[in-house]
Amino acid sequence: MTLDIITSDALQPFRHGFFTRRGGASSGIFAGLNCGTGSSDQSDSVRMNRARVAEAMQVPTDALVTVHQVHSADVASVNAALGDDERPRADAVVTATPGLALAILTADCQPVLFADRDAGVIGAAHAGWRGALDGVLEQTIDAMIALGAQRERITAVIGPCISQRNYEVGQDFLEKFLDEDPDHMRHFVNGECGRYQFDLPGFGLARLRAAGVDAHWTGHCTYADPAAFYSYRRSCHEGQADYGRLISVIRL
């Protein structure tokens, strides 16, 4: 099956893509393009899937740079390919080195791709609620500026992630956001039985725009479309033992 890749005009002319789960070698609950080495999927299938992604990005497999994601606000700046045992613990990565493809794995969290076309600087961030609240998006922008990007020229695009309609949270979750800024209440609406619905991409867009960059969301919800996307929350609701990881990539 052909790979299904979502792109954004805002990131042109950089080769990039928010890959759906379609077109991969994995089977069972991971059926499709599972690129998560941390999943319990067969390692050969994951390697094959990542090789297909590298081919689509027109880079060698070892030039597909990922980090060991830990839901932090830490950013790695790289200038060479990394082996699996060399991946730093971080949730974003930036580069100004041609030939590298920066990749982030998600399954409901926001994958965010960044570019300053004039400076030739790119970035990729994994921004779940915790990372976004702690500042991973702003830290990624700062790391790009350190490599020569200019804030007003940076474009950021949020890829497929869980939408407000499908992201139910409790009072403790809400209070974490209000403790930082009462204005964060605008990203929540009342749900059922005293619960709330959180707008993760809306929160990401607000943080990015407040940081002074041009920001967009592709509009795709991971939870709502099981044929196209893996979803951690959906896998929990369905009682599955594990879940696949989507990959989003941008390259110089």
C-alpha positions as CSV (number, residue, x, y, z in Angstrom):
1,M,0.0,0.0,0.0
2,T,1.2,3.5,-0.8
3,L,2.2,5.7,2.1
4,D,-0.3,8.4,3.0
5,I,1.4,11.7,3.8
6,I,-0.2,14.9,4.9
7,T,1.7,18.1,4.0
8,S,1.2,21.8,4.5
9,D,1.8,24.6,1.9
10,A,3.0,26.7,4.9
11,L,6.2,24.5,5.1
12,Q,7.1,24.7,1.4
13,P,9.6,24.3,-0.1
14,F,10.9,21.9,2.6
15,R,10.3,18.2,2.1
16,H,8.1,17.2,5.0
17,G,5.2,15.1,6.0
18,F,2.8,14.1,8.8
19,F,2.6,10.4,8.0
20,T,-0.7,8.5,8.6
21,R,-0.7,4.8,9.6
22,R,-1.4,3.7,6.0
23,G,1.1,1.8,4.0
24,G,3.3,0.1,6.6
25,A,4.4,-3.4,7.3
26,S,3.1,-3.8,10.8
27,S,0.1,-6.0,11.6
28,G,-2.5,-6.6,14.4
29,I,-3.2,-3.7,16.6
30,F,-0.1,-2.0,15.0
31,A,-1.4,-2.5,11.5
32,G,0.2,0.0,9.2
33,L,3.1,2.3,9.5
34,N,4.0,2.0,13.2
35,C,7.4,3.8,13.7
36,G,7.6,3.4,17.5
37,T,10.7,1.6,18.6
38,G,9.3,1.8,22.1
39,S,6.2,-0.2,21.2
40,S,5.9,-4.0,21.5
41,D,5.6,-4.4,17.8
42,Q,8.0,-6.6,15.9
43,S,11.3,-4.7,15.6
44,D,11.8,-5.9,12.0
45,S,8.4,-4.3,11.1
46,V,9.3,-1.0,12.8
47,R,12.7,-0.9,11.0
48,M,11.0,-1.6,7.7
49,N,8.4,1.2,8.4
50,R,11.1,3.7,9.3
51,A,13.1,2.8,6.2
52,R,10.0,3.5,4.1
53,V,9.7,6.9,5.7
54,A,13.3,7.7,5.1
55,E,12.9,6.7,1.4
56,A,9.9,9.0,1.1
57,M,12.0,11.8,2.6
58,Q,14.8,10.9,0.2
59,V,17.4,10.4,2.9
60,P,19.3,7.4,4.2
61,T,17.7,5.6,7.1
62,D,20.5,6.8,9.5
63,A,19.7,10.4,8.5
64,L,16.2,10.1,10.0
65,V,16.9,11.8,13.4
66,T,14.7,11.0,16.4
67,V,15.1,11.7,20.1
68,H,14.2,9.7,23.2
69,Q,10.9,11.5,24.1
70,V,10.1,12.0,27.7
71,H,7.3,14.7,27.8
72,S,9.8,17.4,28.6
73,A,10.5,20.9,27.3
74,D,14.1,19.9,26.4
75,V,15.4,20.6,22.8
76,A,18.4,18.9,21.1
77,S,20.4,20.7,18.4
78,V,22.0,18.3,16.0
79,N,24.4,18.5,13.1
80,A,24.9,14.9,12.3
81,A,23.0,11.6,12.1
82,L,22.4,9.8,15.4
83,G,22.5,6.1,16.2
84,D,19.8,4.6,18.3
85,D,22.1,4.6,21.4
86,E,23.0,8.2,20.8
87,R,19.5,9.7,20.9
88,P,19.3,12.5,23.6
89,R,16.4,12.6,26.0
90,A,14.4,15.5,24.6
91,D,11.1,16.3,23.0
92,A,12.2,18.5,20.2
93,V,15.1,18.7,17.8
94,V,16.5,21.4,15.5
95,T,19.2,21.6,12.8
96,A,20.7,23.8,10.2
97,T,22.6,20.8,8.6
98,P,21.5,19.8,5.1
99,G,20.7,16.2,4.5
100,L,19.2,15.6,8.0
101,A,15.5,14.7,8.4
102,L,14.1,15.5,11.9
103,A,11.3,13.2,13.1
104,I,8.9,13.1,16.0
105,L,6.6,10.3,17.1
106,T,3.1,10.8,18.4
107,A,-0.2,9.1,19.1
108,D,-2.6,11.9,20.2
109,C,0.1,14.5,21.2
110,Q,0.9,17.4,18.9
111,P,3.6,16.8,16.3
112,V,4.9,20.3,15.4
113,L,7.1,21.0,12.4
114,F,9.0,24.3,12.2
115,A,10.9,26.0,9.4
116,D,12.7,29.3,8.5
117,R,13.2,28.9,4.8
118,D,15.5,32.0,4.5
119,A,17.9,30.9,7.2
120,G,17.7,27.2,6.3
121,V,16.8,26.1,9.9
122,I,14.2,23.5,10.8
123,G,12.7,21.9,13.9
124,A,10.3,19.2,15.1
125,A,8.6,19.0,18.5
126,H,6.5,16.5,20.4
127,A,4.1,18.6,22.4
128,G,1.6,16.8,24.6
129,W,-0.3,18.8,27.2
130,R,2.6,18.7,29.7
131,G,5.3,19.6,27.2
132,A,3.2,22.4,25.7
133,L,2.5,23.8,29.2
134,D,6.1,23.5,30.2
135,G,7.3,25.5,27.1
136,V,8.6,23.0,24.6
137,L,7.3,25.0,21.7
138,E,8.9,28.2,22.8
139,Q,12.2,26.4,23.6
140,T,12.2,25.0,20.1
141,I,11.8,28.5,18.6
142,D,14.7,29.7,20.8
143,A,16.9,26.8,19.7
144,M,16.2,27.7,16.0
145,I,17.0,31.3,16.6
146,A,20.3,30.2,18.1
147,L,21.1,28.5,14.8
148,G,20.3,31.7,12.8
149,A,16.6,31.7,12.4
150,Q,14.5,34.8,12.9
151,R,11.4,34.7,15.0
152,E,9.2,36.6,12.5
153,R,10.2,34.2,9.6
154,I,9.5,30.9,11.5
155,T,6.4,28.9,10.4
156,A,5.1,26.2,12.6
157,V,2.5,23.6,11.6
158,I,0.7,21.3,14.1
159,G,-0.1,17.9,12.6
160,P,-2.7,15.3,13.5
161,C,-3.5,15.2,17.2
162,I,-6.4,14.6,19.5
163,S,-9.2,17.3,19.1
164,Q,-11.2,19.0,21.8
165,R,-14.3,16.9,21.1
166,N,-12.4,13.7,22.1
167,Y,-10.1,15.0,24.9
168,E,-12.0,14.7,28.2
169,V,-10.1,15.7,31.3
170,G,-10.8,16.2,35.0
171,Q,-10.6,19.0,37.5
172,D,-7.0,18.3,38.5
173,F,-6.0,18.6,34.9
174,L,-7.8,21.9,34.5
175,E,-6.2,23.3,37.7
176,K,-2.7,22.7,36.4
177,F,-3.4,25.1,33.5
178,L,-5.2,27.7,35.6
179,D,-2.4,27.7,38.1
180,E,-0.1,29.0,35.3
181,D,-2.6,31.4,33.8
182,P,-6.3,31.8,34.5
183,D,-6.7,32.8,30.8
184,H,-6.0,29.2,29.9
185,M,-9.7,28.6,30.8
186,R,-10.5,29.6,27.2
187,H,-9.1,26.3,26.0
188,F,-11.6,24.3,28.0
189,V,-15.4,23.7,27.7
190,N,-17.7,21.9,30.0
191,G,-18.2,18.3,29.4
192,E,-20.4,15.6,31.0
193,C,-20.5,14.7,34.7
194,G,-18.3,17.5,35.9
195,R,-15.6,16.8,33.3
196,Y,-14.0,19.2,30.7
197,Q,-13.0,19.0,27.1
198,F,-9.5,20.4,26.4
199,D,-8.5,22.0,23.1
200,L,-4.9,20.7,22.7
201,P,-4.3,22.1,19.2
202,G,-5.9,25.4,20.2
203,F,-3.6,25.7,23.1
204,G,-0.6,24.9,20.9
205,L,-1.6,27.5,18.3
206,A,-2.1,30.1,21.0
207,R,1.4,29.4,22.5
208,L,3.0,29.5,19.1
209,R,1.3,32.8,18.0
210,A,2.1,34.4,21.4
211,A,5.7,33.5,20.7
212,G,5.6,35.5,17.5
213,V,5.6,32.8,14.8
214,D,3.1,32.0,12.0
215,A,1.2,28.9,13.2
216,H,-1.3,26.5,11.6
217,W,-3.0,23.1,12.4
218,T,-3.8,20.6,9.7
219,G,-7.2,19.9,11.3
220,H,-6.9,16.2,11.7
221,C,-8.0,14.4,14.9
222,T,-6.1,11.2,15.7
223,Y,-8.9,9.7,18.0
224,A,-11.7,10.2,15.5
225,D,-10.1,8.4,12.5
226,P,-8.8,4.9,13.4
227,A,-8.2,4.0,9.8
228,A,-5.7,6.8,9.4
229,F,-4.2,7.4,12.8
230,Y,-3.0,5.7,15.9
231,S,-4.4,7.0,19.2
232,Y,-3.2,6.3,22.7
233,R,-6.5,7.3,24.2
234,R,-8.6,5.3,21.8
235,S,-6.4,2.2,22.5
236,C,-7.0,2.7,26.2
237,H,-10.8,3.0,25.7
238,E,-10.7,-0.2,23.5
239,G,-8.7,-2.1,26.1
240,Q,-5.7,-2.7,23.7
241,A,-2.4,-3.7,25.3
242,D,-0.4,-1.2,23.2
243,Y,-0.6,1.3,20.4
244,G,1.3,2.4,17.3
245,R,3.2,5.7,16.9
246,L,2.8,8.1,14.0
247,I,5.8,9.8,12.6
248,S,6.1,13.4,11.4
249,V,9.2,14.5,9.5
250,I,10.9,17.6,8.0
251,R,14.2,17.7,6.2
252,L,16.9,20.0,4.9
